[in-house]
């Protein structure tokens, strides 16, 4: 957190100095704006590679007047710390996952729920509907502007225990991000595993030492963090159709001349949503092969068995926790 605060203070000061020269709606002139973009993702992950291209293109399109410095691998703090920093206007941008749903829009928790979506097209349809817009509005209430959505791909499971059906998850110690629906579905309410919250940067050691015996994530995450060195099985659970995003401080964006803000927002869609989503799909097979070449044994499961096991939980949650939508509405967008 010290590095996050130091970098945040430095770039916040730069932002304030630049922002004081222009009221919102002012002209760009010859001034330079310098910002920081952090991520917990590996530097070779498709979302971060897309963010680097975004930063490069913004700099080119503004003739070097908007400089966005990029930091991967939790250099500016954990994923949660970076979201908190952006919300507090202490960090300018972050590339991260779905934690803000839990943090700022829990009534939209179904937008990342395991085994609720058929495929990536299904979750994209939901994100582009009124439901995605409602979630983004809740983010904006907390200074998080989701300016570029990246469709990262399916999440799978790595484990030192073979998993072939729902019963094999019972008692499994699995690292899980702190999303309530994920913890519940993999834990006591659903499949019966023992979920353990561990930050991504510490997960390799936790797997190596047996603190947990399994993890989950896209092929890209499993491969870039070298989990093939400490895990025996790759189980194609396809439990989450995952999106992540480029989040910006709305207050920071308001300090910019309109033409620079427009460039940033257009380039975020171009690089994170269009390019980054294609890149993630193209690289998924390569990352999977890296895991297999590293010695992991692949197991293909019947996804419908897992879906059937958790659906009763969701039927209750839409009534009790997610009143902004219904199971019928979500299923109706699977086209």
N, C-alpha and C positions, 0 to 999 in steps of 0.2 A: 504494500500500500504506500510505502514511502516513495517508491519510484513513481507511482501514479500521481501522488500529490505534488511531487517536485515538477514532473512534466506538466501536470494540469496547471499549476501556478504559473509556470513559464509561459505556456501557450495562452492561458487566460490573460496574462498581462499584455501579451502581444495583441490579442484580440481586442482588449479594452482600448489600447492605444490606437489601433487602427479604427475601431468602431467610433471612437470619440471624434474622429475627423469627418465622419459622415453621419448625418441623421438618416433614418430609414427613408429610402426613396431618393437619396442623394446620387450624385454622379460618381462614376468609378474613378476618374482622374488618373493620376500616376501613382497612387498609393498601393502598397503591397499588404496583403492579409496573409498571416501564417497561422496554420491550425495543426492540431494533432489528431490522428486517427489510430485508435488502438483495437486490438482483438486478442482473444484468448486462443484463436485458431493458429495452427501451424502456418508458417510462412509459405509453404507449398500447397496449401489447401486451395481448392477452386474459389471459395468465397474471398479469401484474402488476396489471391492473385488478381481477381476481378477488382478488388478495392485498390490495388496498386495501379492497375490500368485506369481506373476512375480518377485517381489522384493525378496521374500523368496527363490525362486528357484535359482535366480541369485547368491544370497549369498552362497547357498549350493554348487552350481556348481563351484564356484570360491574358495571354501574352506574359505569363509569369507573374501576374498580379495576385493570384490566389495560389498559395503553396500549402499543400496538405502533406505533412510528414506521417509516414505509416509505421506502426509498431505491432509486430505479431507476437505469438507465443507468450501471452500474458505479461509482456514487458511493462505494461502500464497498470497491472493489477488483474485480479480474477475477472471472469465474465460479469459476475454480479457487481463487483466493485466498479467496473467500467460503466455499467448501466446507471448505477447510482450517481457516478460522477457526471455523466451526460445530463441526467435529470437535474442535477444541481448546477449545471452550466460550468463545471470545473474541467470537463473534457469536451472536445468539439464533436467528434464522431466516434462511433464504435461499430464494428462488424460483429454481430453475435446472433444467438439463437432466440429461443422462444421464452426465456426467463421473464421478459417484461409482461407477458400475459399473466403469469402468476403474480408479479409484483404490482402491476397497475391496472389490469383488466381481467380479474379472475372469473367474471361472469362469462368470458369468452374462452374458458379453459379447454373447451372442446376443439379449438382450432389446432391443438397439437396432440390430441388424445390418441393413444395407441390402439390399433386395430379398428378405428372408426372409419377410415377412408380406404377406398378400393385401390386407388393408384394416385400418381402425381397429378394427373388431370383433374381428379376429384377434388383434391385439396386446393388446387389452383382455382377451380370454379367457385369454391366457397370463399377463398380469399378475395376474389374479385366481385363478390356479391355484397349486399348490404351488411353482411356479418363482418367481413374484413374491414369495411369502412367504419363500422361501429367500434371495432377494436382499435383502429388507428386513432379514432377520435379520443378514446380513453387515454391512449399514449400521449396525445398532444396536451391533454390536461396536466400532464406531468413533464412537459418540456421535451418529450421524446418524439421526434418527427421521423417516421419510418419512410425514408425517401427512396429506398430501393429494396425490393424483395428478391431474394435469391432462392430458387427452388433447388435445394441441395441434394435431394434424392432420398432413398429409403434408408432407414436405420436397421441394422442387423445386430447380432449378438456374438461376442467372443467369450469363450468359456474353457475352463479346464474340466468341466463335466459335460458329458454328451447330453444334448437336449433334443429329444425326438417328438415329444408331445407335451401338453400342458402339465401333466403330472410330474415331469422331470424338473420343473422349475421349483417345486416345493422345497423349501429349506435352502435354496441356492443363495449364497451371499453375492449380490450383484451391485456394482456401483450404479447409482442412479442420480441424475440431476434432480434438483429440488422442485420439480413440477408435481403438484398434488395428484393429478390424474396418472402420471407415470408411476409415482410411488405407490399409489393405491392399486393400480392394475397389476403391477409386478409383485406387489406385496400382499398383505393380509386380505384385502378386499377382493383380490382377483386371483392371481396365479399362485400365490403362497410363497413367494421368495422373500428373502431378507434384504431390503434395500439399504444401501449405505451411501450417504452423501460424501463425495470426495471431489475436490476441484481437479479439473482436467490435468493440470500441470503436475499433480502428485499421483496420478492414477497408475502410471507404469510401475512405480515402486510399490504401490499397494497391491498390484497384481503379482509382482515378483515375490513379495514377502508373504502373500497369502492372506492379507487383510481382507481382500475380496477375491472371489474365484471367477468372477465374470464381469463383463462390461457390455455396453451397447453403444452403437453409433454408426454413422455411414462408413462404408469401406474406406473412404478417404481418411477419416479420423483414426480408424483402427490401424491403417497402414502408416500414416505419417508419424504416429506416435509409437510405431514399432511393436505393437502388441503381439505380433507373430512370434516375437522372441520369448514371450512369457505366457502365451495362451495356446492351448492344444486344438480347440475346435472353433470353426467358423460356422455359425448356424444362421441360415438365411431366413430370419424371422420376419423381415419386412414389416415391422410392427408400427413404424411411424413413417408417414409420407412427409418429409421434413422441409420446412422453409426456414430461412434465416434472413437477416437483413442488414442494411446499412442505416444506422440510426444517427440523426444529427440533433444537436441542441437547437431547438426552435429559437431561443433567445439569441443565440449566436447568428443564426441565419438572418434574423431581423436587423442585425448591424450592417449587413451587406448592401451595397447598391443593388437595385432590382435586377440589373443585367447579370451580375455575378451569381445572385441567388438562382436565377433561371438556368444558368449554365450548370450549376451544381446539381439542381434537381433533374435536369434533362440527362446529364451524364450518369447520374446514379441509376436511372432506369436503363440506359443504354448498356452500361457495363455490369451492374449487379444483376438486373433482371434478365436482360437479353443474352449478353455474352456469358455472364457467370453461370446462369442456369444451363446453357448449352455445354459449357466447359465441364460442369459437374457431371452431366450425363455422359459426356465423352470419356472422362477420366475414371468413371466408376469401375469399368471393366479392368483397367490397368491396375487400380488399387487392389481390387479383388485378387488379381493374379499375383500381385506382390505378396499378399497374405498366404496364398497357397504355395507359392515358391519358397516362402519362408518356413514351410513345414506344417501349416495348419491343415487339419482334416475338415472337409466341407460336409455339412449336413443340411439337407433340404427337408423342411417340415411342411405339414399341411396347415397353411395359414388359417383356413376356415375353422379348424379345430380350436385354435387360440381365440379367434373372433367369437365363436359360439360361447366360449368359456367366460368372456368378459362382457358380453352384451347386456346381461341383466343389471350390471353395475351402472352402465350408461343410461338405461331406461329410468333408473331412479335418479341419477344425477341431473338429467335434463329437467326433471320436476323440481329438484331441491337446490341445485347449485347453478344451473345454466338456464335461467328463465328467458333469456333473450332469443332462444331458438328451440327447436324440437328435433327429435330423431328423424321425423318424417321430412323436415325441411333439409336436413343434411343429406339424407339418402336420396332426396329428389334432385340434388345437384350432382349426382354421380352419373354424368352423361358423357 
